Amino acid sequence: MDSKMEQMMDEYLDKKEQEALLAYRKRVGLDRIKLPKDIIETVEGAFLIGYQAGSIDGAEEMKNLSKVDPVGFYNWIRSE
């Protein structure tokens, strides 16, 4: 896989992970609950582990798409 394409894919996945974490924080509202910081970090860490586990399949699908239709894949990543 082209290194530029791989970099774009990594940036896209990182962006989506950050968006998911922000949505999770807003929905769960851990910042509004009086909990120790280490508990909040543990809960968010568990969320990220689950999110990343689900992202593994998505990353493989993205690699396959980039091989089958590189132009379509590039356009899709750029539009996101």
C-alpha positions as CSV (number, residue, x, y, z in Angstrom):
1,M,0.0,0.0,0.0
2,D,1.2,3.5,-0.8
3,S,2.6,5.2,2.3
4,K,0.6,8.4,1.5
5,M,-2.6,6.3,1.4
6,E,-1.7,4.6,4.6
7,Q,-1.0,7.9,6.3
8,M,-4.4,9.2,5.1
9,M,-6.1,6.1,6.4
10,D,-4.3,6.4,9.8
11,E,-5.3,10.1,10.1
12,Y,-8.9,9.2,9.2
13,L,-9.1,6.5,11.8
14,D,-7.5,8.7,14.5
15,K,-10.0,11.5,13.7
16,K,-12.9,9.1,14.0
17,E,-11.6,7.7,17.3
18,Q,-11.4,11.2,18.7
19,E,-14.9,12.0,17.5
20,A,-16.2,8.8,19.1
21,L,-14.5,9.6,22.4
22,L,-15.9,13.1,22.5
23,A,-19.4,11.7,21.7
24,Y,-19.0,9.1,24.5
25,R,-17.9,11.7,27.0
26,K,-20.8,13.9,26.1
27,R,-23.3,11.1,26.2
28,V,-22.1,9.4,29.4
29,G,-21.3,12.7,31.2
30,L,-18.4,11.5,33.2
31,D,-17.2,15.1,33.6
32,R,-20.5,15.9,35.5
33,I,-20.1,13.0,38.0
34,K,-17.8,13.4,40.9
35,L,-15.5,10.4,40.4
36,P,-11.7,10.2,41.0
37,K,-9.7,11.0,37.9
38,D,-8.2,7.5,37.7
39,I,-11.7,5.9,37.6
40,I,-12.7,8.2,34.7
41,E,-9.5,7.4,32.8
42,T,-10.2,3.7,33.4
43,V,-13.7,3.9,32.0
44,E,-12.6,6.0,29.0
45,G,-9.7,3.5,28.5
46,A,-12.1,0.6,28.4
47,F,-14.2,2.5,25.8
48,L,-11.2,3.1,23.6
49,I,-10.1,-0.6,23.9
50,G,-13.5,-1.7,22.7
51,Y,-13.6,1.0,20.0
52,Q,-10.1,0.0,18.7
53,A,-11.1,-3.7,18.7
54,G,-14.0,-2.8,16.4
55,S,-11.8,-0.6,14.2
56,I,-9.5,-3.5,13.3
57,D,-12.1,-4.9,11.0
58,G,-12.8,-1.5,9.6
59,A,-9.1,-0.9,8.9
60,E,-8.9,-4.2,7.0
61,E,-12.0,-3.2,4.9
62,M,-10.4,0.1,4.1
63,K,-7.2,-1.6,3.0
64,N,-9.2,-3.8,0.7
65,L,-11.2,-0.9,-0.7
66,S,-7.9,1.0,-1.4
67,K,-6.7,-1.9,-3.4
68,V,-9.9,-2.5,-5.4
69,D,-10.7,1.1,-6.1
70,P,-7.8,3.4,-5.2
71,V,-9.4,6.5,-6.8
72,G,-12.7,6.0,-5.1
73,F,-11.0,5.3,-1.8
74,Y,-8.8,8.5,-2.1
75,N,-11.9,10.6,-2.9
76,W,-13.8,9.1,0.0
77,I,-11.0,9.8,2.5
78,R,-10.6,13.4,1.2
79,S,-14.3,14.1,1.5
80,E,-14.3,13.0,5.2
